[in-house]
Amino acid sequence: MDGFSNLPPLPEYHLTPLPSLLPPIPDKLLTLLLPIFAYWGLSMFFHWIDTKDYFPQYRLHTPAEVSKRNKVSRWEVIRDVLIQQVVQTAVGWVLGMTEPDDFFGKEQYDVAVWARRIRIAERSVPGLLATVGLDARGLAKNLGASHPMLAGALQGGQYPSLEKLSAVDSASKSGTPGFAGWELMLASAIYWVLVPALQFGLAILVVDTWQYFLHRAMHMNKWLYTTFHSRHHRLYVPYAYGALYNHPFEGFLLDTLGASIAYKLAGMNTRQGMVFFTGSTIKTVDDHCGYALPWDPLQHITSNNAGYHDVHHQSWGIKTNFSQPFFTFWDRLLGTVWTGGDVSARYERSRLAAQKAFDVDNEKTTVTHSDPADSATQDPKPYENELRDAADLPSIPIQNRQPQPPAGKAELQAAGSRQQILDDQKDGGPSVLADEAYEEKEARNFLRRSPRKRATSTLSSKDGFKGLRDRVPTSMHGRAGGIIGVDGSR
């Protein structure tokens, strides 16, 4: 029997325009607006807990570091983010013009198409069982009375009880085949769950791949870094609404174009795109939020979270941890994940300032998700030439090259990262390394205090960061105050 003959008929359908999800705003316009609302809504939540000094025990950096170490004012960050969002909206509008309008009414037809495919696949069951010496038809005959659906599947999708006789067919005793209930249930699961899951999985894979290789190129090529990407790294201490602080060209190339290509390749409809673009935006903001919140699900779904990405913003790790925004598999496959463990005591100081240890599930978890023992055992590629190429680094006094990472791969990663800071003469340079060395020294002095001294420290649980701020001298770059508020100075 031909595998494509005697199949159940497909239902008729009538297409109707899909109503707007949020009338009177068209879905295509809502797809452009939601990522912007999500960006600023989530960013303002993190800014609010910053200004109120809530959850200080989960900060990755102190407020003093935000003010002192960043090389760009908050107004400039807001300006450049708005520019990127204008470009993003314009590209999204053009993308929407290439998309057909959405309709509904064809869903049962599409489910039936999948049910037909399942029926066609069933035609191969008798032959497959025969290859292992089983008589499918004999088994079906024995199971026919007790398990008619199973018997029908064993016979290659023959379900006589589901055939419908019409007046024309009654004379010949042949009927129109129908779908089994399990076929329709499986087809519905494929159509409503499996296919969308595969679409989102493909889109995530495309975005992660696109961003990893372009992001890595921005760091490995000196001209690309100093011309475009160094702007984003003026934020040595990231905060939420600085997530899209980029050079406009880089913002278009990495974020806007990459997400648009992923959307097209995955064959998403408008509402799927709405979820994908908004979800990607939320994940990007969360990765730059500056908090390692134990109850934030986005911090635990994958190891690519705020702590992981924060390493990439430090002078000793800037040429590592390129993966964003979802998973870290490219870093791990290609050997660019940071291998030096938590070499910066600043993370510990932030927790101690609130007189708490940052503990997830009663187990100490490293912010960087790396083991310093890996530094000595992992293949040094692609960093094997970083010490040789770090031409300017030997001129920096050893006391300004702190913290010292473990010997091995982490040492090479830190050398290449610090050389990149020195290459960025406009917003980087030796002063950045001096700042971090000073912070490291202060942090280690703080950690050497006895538990009794910590308990009586001026860093109370209520005013901890205020006390720390008061004891931190004016920035080496001439800034003081303005820890959380908008700082217009450079």
ZIVEN-V569275 format. One record per residue. N is the residue number from 1. RES is the residue in three letters. SS is DSSP state (A for helix, B for strand, O for the rest). OMEGA is omega in degrees with one decimal (none if undefined). Layout:
BEGIN
n-><N/N>
res-><RES/RES>
ss-><SS/SS>
omega-><OMEGA/OMEGA>
END
This chain:
BEGIN
n-><1/2/3/4/5/6/7/8/9/10/11/12/13/14/15/16/17/18/19/20/21/22/23/24/25/26/27/28/29/30/31/32/33/34/35/36/37/38/39/40/41/42/43/44/45/46/47/48/49/50/51/52/53/54/55/56/57/58/59/60/61/62/63/64/65/66/67/68/69/70/71/72/73/74/75/76/77/78/79/80/81/82/83/84/85/86/87/88/89/90/91/92/93/94/95/96/97/98/99/100/101/102/103/104/105/106/107/108/109/110/111/112/113/114/115/116/117/118/119/120/121/122/123/124/125/126/127/128/129/130/131/132/133/134/135/136/137/138/139/140/141/142/143/144/145/146/147/148/149/150/151/152/153/154/155/156/157/158/159/160/161/162/163/164/165/166/167/168/169/170/171/172/173/174/175/176/177/178/179/180/181/182/183/184/185/186/187/188/189/190/191/192/193/194/195/196/197/198/199/200/201/202/203/204/205/206/207/208/209/210/211/212/213/214/215/216/217/218/219/220/221/222/223/224/225/226/227/228/229/230/231/232/233/234/235/236/237/238/239/240/241/242/243/244/245/246/247/248/249/250/251/252/253/254/255/256/257/258/259/260/261/262/263/264/265/266/267/268/269/270/271/272/273/274/275/276/277/278/279/280/281/282/283/284/285/286/287/288/289/290/291/292/293/294/295/296/297/298/299/300/301/302/303/304/305/306/307/308/309/310/311/312/313/314/315/316/317/318/319/320/321/322/323/324/325/326/327/328/329/330/331/332/333/334/335/336/337/338/339/340/341/342/343/344/345/346/347/348/349/350/351/352/353/354/355/356/357/358/359/360/361/362/363/364/365/366/367/368/369/370/371/372/373/374/375/376/377/378/379/380/381/382/383/384/385/386/387/388/389/390/391/392/393/394/395/396/397/398/399/400/401/402/403/404/405/406/407/408/409/410/411/412/413/414/415/416/417/418/419/420/421/422/423/424/425/426/427/428/429/430/431/432/433/434/435/436/437/438/439/440/441/442/443/444/445/446/447/448/449/450/451/452/453/454/455/456/457/458/459/460/461/462/463/464/465/466/467/468/469/470/471/472/473/474/475/476/477/478/479/480/481/482/483/484/485/486/487/488/489/490>
res-><MET/ASP/GLY/PHE/SER/ASN/LEU/PRO/PRO/LEU/PRO/GLU/TYR/HIS/LEU/THR/PRO/LEU/PRO/SER/LEU/LEU/PRO/PRO/ILE/PRO/ASP/LYS/LEU/LEU/THR/LEU/LEU/LEU/PRO/ILE/PHE/ALA/TYR/TRP/GLY/LEU/SER/MET/PHE/PHE/HIS/TRP/ILE/ASP/THR/LYS/ASP/TYR/PHE/PRO/GLN/TYR/ARG/LEU/HIS/THR/PRO/ALA/GLU/VAL/SER/LYS/ARG/ASN/LYS/VAL/SER/ARG/TRP/GLU/VAL/ILE/ARG/ASP/VAL/LEU/ILE/GLN/GLN/VAL/VAL/GLN/THR/ALA/VAL/GLY/TRP/VAL/LEU/GLY/MET/THR/GLU/PRO/ASP/ASP/PHE/PHE/GLY/LYS/GLU/GLN/TYR/ASP/VAL/ALA/VAL/TRP/ALA/ARG/ARG/ILE/ARG/ILE/ALA/GLU/ARG/SER/VAL/PRO/GLY/LEU/LEU/ALA/THR/VAL/GLY/LEU/ASP/ALA/ARG/GLY/LEU/ALA/LYS/ASN/LEU/GLY/ALA/SER/HIS/PRO/MET/LEU/ALA/GLY/ALA/LEU/GLN/GLY/GLY/GLN/TYR/PRO/SER/LEU/GLU/LYS/LEU/SER/ALA/VAL/ASP/SER/ALA/SER/LYS/SER/GLY/THR/PRO/GLY/PHE/ALA/GLY/TRP/GLU/LEU/MET/LEU/ALA/SER/ALA/ILE/TYR/TRP/VAL/LEU/VAL/PRO/ALA/LEU/GLN/PHE/GLY/LEU/ALA/ILE/LEU/VAL/VAL/ASP/THR/TRP/GLN/TYR/PHE/LEU/HIS/ARG/ALA/MET/HIS/MET/ASN/LYS/TRP/LEU/TYR/THR/THR/PHE/HIS/SER/ARG/HIS/HIS/ARG/LEU/TYR/VAL/PRO/TYR/ALA/TYR/GLY/ALA/LEU/TYR/ASN/HIS/PRO/PHE/GLU/GLY/PHE/LEU/LEU/ASP/THR/LEU/GLY/ALA/SER/ILE/ALA/TYR/LYS/LEU/ALA/GLY/MET/ASN/THR/ARG/GLN/GLY/MET/VAL/PHE/PHE/THR/GLY/SER/THR/ILE/LYS/THR/VAL/ASP/ASP/HIS/CYS/GLY/TYR/ALA/LEU/PRO/TRP/ASP/PRO/LEU/GLN/HIS/ILE/THR/SER/ASN/ASN/ALA/GLY/TYR/HIS/ASP/VAL/HIS/HIS/GLN/SER/TRP/GLY/ILE/LYS/THR/ASN/PHE/SER/GLN/PRO/PHE/PHE/THR/PHE/TRP/ASP/ARG/LEU/LEU/GLY/THR/VAL/TRP/THR/GLY/GLY/ASP/VAL/SER/ALA/ARG/TYR/GLU/ARG/SER/ARG/LEU/ALA/ALA/GLN/LYS/ALA/PHE/ASP/VAL/ASP/ASN/GLU/LYS/THR/THR/VAL/THR/HIS/SER/ASP/PRO/ALA/ASP/SER/ALA/THR/GLN/ASP/PRO/LYS/PRO/TYR/GLU/ASN/GLU/LEU/ARG/ASP/ALA/ALA/ASP/LEU/PRO/SER/ILE/PRO/ILE/GLN/ASN/ARG/GLN/PRO/GLN/PRO/PRO/ALA/GLY/LYS/ALA/GLU/LEU/GLN/ALA/ALA/GLY/SER/ARG/GLN/GLN/ILE/LEU/ASP/ASP/GLN/LYS/ASP/GLY/GLY/PRO/SER/VAL/LEU/ALA/ASP/GLU/ALA/TYR/GLU/GLU/LYS/GLU/ALA/ARG/ASN/PHE/LEU/ARG/ARG/SER/PRO/ARG/LYS/ARG/ALA/THR/SER/THR/LEU/SER/SER/LYS/ASP/GLY/PHE/LYS/GLY/LEU/ARG/ASP/ARG/VAL/PRO/THR/SER/MET/HIS/GLY/ARG/ALA/GLY/GLY/ILE/ILE/GLY/VAL/ASP/GLY/SER/ARG>
ss-><O/O/O/O/O/O/O/O/O/O/O/O/O/O/O/B/B/O/O/O/O/B/O/O/B/O/A/A/A/A/A/A/A/A/A/A/A/A/A/A/A/A/A/A/A/A/A/A/A/A/A/O/O/O/O/A/A/A/B/O/O/O/A/A/A/A/A/A/A/O/O/O/O/A/A/A/A/A/A/A/A/A/A/A/A/A/A/A/A/A/A/A/A/A/A/A/A/O/O/O/O/O/B/B/O/O/A/A/A/A/A/A/A/A/A/A/A/A/A/A/A/A/O/O/A/A/A/A/A/A/O/O/O/O/O/A/A/A/A/A/A/A/A/O/O/O/O/A/A/A/A/A/A/A/O/O/O/O/O/A/A/A/O/B/O/O/O/O/O/O/O/O/O/O/O/B/O/O/O/O/A/A/A/A/A/A/A/A/A/A/A/A/A/A/A/A/A/A/A/A/A/A/A/A/A/A/A/A/A/A/A/A/A/A/A/A/A/A/A/A/O/A/A/A/A/A/A/O/A/A/A/A/A/A/O/O/O/O/O/A/A/A/O/O/O/O/O/A/A/A/A/A/A/A/A/A/A/A/A/A/A/A/A/A/A/O/O/O/O/A/A/A/A/A/A/A/A/A/A/A/A/A/A/A/A/A/A/O/O/O/B/O/O/O/O/O/A/A/A/O/O/O/O/O/O/A/A/A/A/A/A/A/O/O/O/O/O/O/O/O/O/O/O/O/O/O/O/O/A/A/A/A/A/A/O/O/O/O/O/O/O/O/O/O/O/A/A/A/A/A/A/A/A/O/O/O/O/O/B/B/O/O/B/B/O/O/O/O/O/O/O/O/O/A/A/A/A/O/O/O/O/O/O/O/O/A/A/A/A/O/O/O/A/A/A/O/O/A/A/A/O/O/O/O/O/O/O/O/A/A/A/A/A/A/A/A/A/A/A/A/A/A/A/O/O/O/O/O/O/A/A/A/A/A/A/A/A/A/A/A/A/A/A/A/A/A/A/O/O/O/A/A/A/A/A/O/O/O/O/O/O/O/O/A/A/A/A/A/A/A/A/O/O/O/O/O/O/O/O/O/O/O/O/O/O/O/O/O/O/O>
omega-><177.4/-177.3/-177.4/179.3/177.5/178.3/176.1/179.9/176.6/-179.3/173.2/178.3/178.7/-177.7/177.3/178.7/-178.7/178.9/178.7/177.6/-178.6/-178.2/3.9/-176.5/176.9/-177.6/-179.2/176.4/178.7/177.2/177.4/-173.6/-173.4/178.4/179.0/177.8/179.5/-178.9/-175.8/177.6/179.3/178.6/179.9/173.9/179.9/176.6/179.1/180.0/171.4/-174.5/179.0/-179.3/173.5/176.3/179.4/-178.6/-178.6/177.5/170.9/179.9/178.7/175.2/178.8/179.2/179.1/-177.7/-168.5/-169.6/-179.7/-174.0/-179.3/179.7/-179.9/178.3/178.3/176.6/180.0/-180.0/-176.1/175.6/178.6/176.9/179.4/-178.7/172.9/177.4/179.4/-179.6/179.4/178.4/178.4/178.4/177.6/178.7/179.8/179.1/179.0/-176.6/175.4/175.6/-177.9/177.7/171.1/-178.0/-177.7/-172.2/-179.7/176.6/-178.8/175.8/179.3/176.3/177.1/177.4/176.2/178.9/176.5/179.4/177.9/178.1/179.6/-178.4/-178.5/-175.6/-179.3/-179.9/179.4/178.4/180.0/-179.8/176.9/172.8/180.0/178.4/-176.1/-176.9/176.5/176.9/-179.5/-180.0/-179.9/-177.0/-172.2/-175.7/-174.6/-176.8/-173.8/-179.6/177.5/178.2/178.9/178.8/179.6/178.9/177.8/177.3/177.3/-177.5/-177.2/-176.9/-178.5/-179.3/-179.7/178.6/174.1/179.4/-179.3/-175.0/-171.7/-178.2/-178.0/179.5/175.9/-176.5/177.5/-178.0/177.5/179.4/171.8/-179.5/-178.5/178.0/179.5/177.8/179.3/178.6/177.8/179.3/179.0/-174.6/-172.6/-174.4/-172.6/-177.9/176.6/179.4/178.1/177.9/179.3/177.6/178.2/-179.7/178.8/178.6/-179.7/-179.1/180.0/-179.8/179.7/-174.9/-179.2/-172.8/176.1/178.4/178.6/178.4/179.2/179.6/-176.5/178.2/-174.6/-178.5/178.9/-178.6/-174.8/-178.3/-173.1/-164.6/-178.2/179.5/179.5/-176.4/165.1/174.7/175.9/173.9/-175.3/168.5/-163.0/-172.9/169.9/-176.2/-179.4/175.6/-175.9/163.6/-176.2/-180.0/178.6/179.1/177.7/-173.9/-174.4/-170.5/-172.1/-177.8/180.0/179.3/179.4/177.9/179.1/178.9/-179.2/-177.9/-179.5/178.9/-177.3/170.6/-173.0/-176.8/173.7/176.4/178.0/179.7/-176.4/-178.6/-179.4/179.2/177.9/178.9/179.8/-179.9/180.0/178.0/-178.3/-179.7/-179.3/-169.4/-179.7/179.6/171.5/-173.8/-176.7/-178.8/176.7/-175.7/-179.1/178.8/-172.3/179.7/173.9/178.2/176.7/-174.3/-175.5/179.6/-179.8/-177.3/179.4/176.6/-177.4/-179.5/-179.9/-175.4/-179.2/-177.9/-171.2/178.1/175.8/174.8/-178.0/-172.4/173.7/-2.5/-169.3/-171.6/-175.0/-171.5/179.8/175.3/-175.5/179.8/-173.4/171.4/-179.3/176.4/-179.9/-175.3/-172.3/-179.1/179.9/-176.8/-178.4/179.4/179.7/179.9/179.4/-178.6/180.0/179.8/-178.5/179.1/176.3/178.8/175.4/170.4/178.3/-171.9/178.1/-179.3/178.3/-177.8/-179.8/-178.7/179.1/-179.2/-174.4/-178.3/178.6/-178.6/-177.8/177.4/179.4/-175.7/-176.6/-172.9/-174.7/175.1/-176.8/179.9/1.9/-173.1/-170.6/-177.9/-172.9/179.1/179.0/-175.6/-178.3/-171.3/-174.9/-173.5/179.9/179.8/179.3/179.5/-176.5/179.8/176.5/175.3/-179.4/3.0/176.1/-180.0/176.3/177.4/178.9/-173.8/-179.1/177.7/177.1/178.9/-178.7/179.6/177.9/-179.9/-178.9/175.9/178.3/174.8/179.6/177.6/-177.5/-172.5/-177.7/-174.7/178.4/176.4/-176.3/-177.3/178.2/178.7/178.0/177.5/-176.6/177.5/177.5/178.4/-179.9/179.0/178.7/-179.0/-178.2/174.6/-179.9/-177.9/-179.2/179.3/179.0/177.0/-179.1/179.7/178.4/-176.6/-178.7/-178.6/175.0/179.5/177.6/-178.8/-178.4/-173.0/-173.0/-175.3/174.9/177.7/178.4/-179.5/-177.5/-176.9/177.7/-177.8/177.2/-177.1/175.7/178.9/172.2/179.9/172.4/179.7/177.6/-172.5/-176.4/-177.1/-179.8/-177.7/-175.9/-178.2/175.8/none>
END
